[in-house]
């Protein structure tokens, strides 16, 4: 594992509001790394999510799992899906797995509508 402060948090708040549209936390687990996302995933925050997922994949040991907790996501558009798909591709190229451990209804609907749900499996 790459040594980094625990937990590393990345918060996006382009409007300076008290409740950011998206918050991301990256934490180490026994299986690898968990990325927890809360709020809205759209074009405005896609870059921040991309950075957090790249960080998680890099931080994870070879063969380990990057778990995605999307249970508190209130909105996810195609830019969010694109970030997830690219992160999955990067994880696979670096011999790691990316798996959704929890998904809120907006995420589930998007994955089902696009036929991509099976690509993200389930983490142990």
Secondary structure, DSSP 4 states (H G I P E B T S, - for coil): -----SSEEEEE-TT--SS-SEEEEEEE-SSEEEEEEEEEESTTTHHHHHHHHHHHHHHSPTT-EEEEEEEEEEEE-HHHHHHHHHHHHHHHHTT-EEEEEEE-HHHHHHHHHHT-GGGG----
